[in-house]
Amino acid sequence: MVSLVGAIGLLVLVTVNTAIAAVSTRFFRQRLDTDWGSVVYVVLLTPVALLATTLAISGVLNLGADLGSQSLALLVAIALPLVLGVSVDFFWMPAPDEIELPDTMQE
C-alpha cells in the first residue's frame, strides 16, 4: 500500500518531469527549423533528461512510492510526463510561428 508521503512524492516527480518535458519540447520547437528535427530531439533527448530527474528525485531525495514493477515505474515517471508535457506545449501554448519577438538589433 502506498503511503500519503509516497503518493505526494510521486505527484511531485510527475509534476517536475511534466514541466521539464513541456519546456524541452518548446525549446526544440523554437530552435530547430525542421519539423522532424524537433520530434527526433523530443523523443530521444527528453526521456534522458526525465530519467536523470527521476533518478535524482526518487534516489537522492528518496521521494516517490514503490509501484511494484519497473515497467509501471517507467510508465508513470517517464512516459506519462513526456506525453503530458508534449500535449501541454502543442495544445495549450501558441505555435512558435505565432509569437512576435521584439526587434533586438541596435543601430
Secondary structure as a PSIPRED ss2 file (coil, helix, strand):
# PSIPRED VFORMAT (PSIPRED V4.0)

   1 M C   1.000  0.000  0.000
   2 V C   1.000  0.000  0.000
   3 S C   1.000  0.000  0.000
   4 L H   0.000  1.000  0.000
   5 V H   0.000  1.000  0.000
   6 G H   0.000  1.000  0.000
   7 A H   0.000  1.000  0.000
   8 I H   0.000  1.000  0.000
   9 G H   0.000  1.000  0.000
  10 L H   0.000  1.000  0.000
  11 L H   0.000  1.000  0.000
  12 V H   0.000  1.000  0.000
  13 L H   0.000  1.000  0.000
  14 V H   0.000  1.000  0.000
  15 T H   0.000  1.000  0.000
  16 V H   0.000  1.000  0.000
  17 N H   0.000  1.000  0.000
  18 T H   0.000  1.000  0.000
  19 A H   0.000  1.000  0.000
  20 I H   0.000  1.000  0.000
  21 A H   0.000  1.000  0.000
  22 A H   0.000  1.000  0.000
  23 V H   0.000  1.000  0.000
  24 S H   0.000  1.000  0.000
  25 T H   0.000  1.000  0.000
  26 R H   0.000  1.000  0.000
  27 F H   0.000  1.000  0.000
  28 F H   0.000  1.000  0.000
  29 R H   0.000  1.000  0.000
  30 Q H   0.000  1.000  0.000
  31 R H   0.000  1.000  0.000
  32 L C   1.000  0.000  0.000
  33 D C   1.000  0.000  0.000
  34 T C   1.000  0.000  0.000
  35 D H   0.000  1.000  0.000
  36 W H   0.000  1.000  0.000
  37 G H   0.000  1.000  0.000
  38 S H   0.000  1.000  0.000
  39 V H   0.000  1.000  0.000
  40 V H   0.000  1.000  0.000
  41 Y H   0.000  1.000  0.000
  42 V H   0.000  1.000  0.000
  43 V H   0.000  1.000  0.000
  44 L H   0.000  1.000  0.000
  45 L H   0.000  1.000  0.000
  46 T H   0.000  1.000  0.000
  47 P H   0.000  1.000  0.000
  48 V H   0.000  1.000  0.000
  49 A H   0.000  1.000  0.000
  50 L H   0.000  1.000  0.000
  51 L H   0.000  1.000  0.000
  52 A H   0.000  1.000  0.000
  53 T H   0.000  1.000  0.000
  54 T H   0.000  1.000  0.000
  55 L H   0.000  1.000  0.000
  56 A H   0.000  1.000  0.000
  57 I H   0.000  1.000  0.000
  58 S H   0.000  1.000  0.000
  59 G H   0.000  1.000  0.000
  60 V H   0.000  1.000  0.000
  61 L C   1.000  0.000  0.000
  62 N C   1.000  0.000  0.000
  63 L C   1.000  0.000  0.000
  64 G C   1.000  0.000  0.000
  65 A C   1.000  0.000  0.000
  66 D C   1.000  0.000  0.000
  67 L C   1.000  0.000  0.000
  68 G C   1.000  0.000  0.000
  69 S C   1.000  0.000  0.000
  70 Q H   0.000  1.000  0.000
  71 S H   0.000  1.000  0.000
  72 L H   0.000  1.000  0.000
  73 A H   0.000  1.000  0.000
  74 L H   0.000  1.000  0.000
  75 L H   0.000  1.000  0.000
  76 V H   0.000  1.000  0.000
  77 A H   0.000  1.000  0.000
  78 I H   0.000  1.000  0.000
  79 A H   0.000  1.000  0.000
  80 L H   0.000  1.000  0.000
  81 P H   0.000  1.000  0.000
  82 L H   0.000  1.000  0.000
  83 V H   0.000  1.000  0.000
  84 L H   0.000  1.000  0.000
  85 G H   0.000  1.000  0.000
  86 V H   0.000  1.000  0.000
  87 S H   0.000  1.000  0.000
  88 V H   0.000  1.000  0.000
  89 D H   0.000  1.000  0.000
  90 F H   0.000  1.000  0.000
  91 F H   0.000  1.000  0.000
  92 W H   0.000  1.000  0.000
  93 M C   1.000  0.000  0.000
  94 P C   1.000  0.000  0.000
  95 A C   1.000  0.000  0.000
  96 P H   0.000  1.000  0.000
  97 D H   0.000  1.000  0.000
  98 E H   0.000  1.000  0.000
  99 I C   1.000  0.000  0.000
 100 E C   1.000  0.000  0.000
 101 L C   1.000  0.000  0.000
 102 P C   1.000  0.000  0.000
 103 D C   1.000  0.000  0.000
 104 T C   1.000  0.000  0.000
 105 M C   1.000  0.000  0.000
 106 Q C   1.000  0.000  0.000
 107 E C   1.000  0.000  0.000
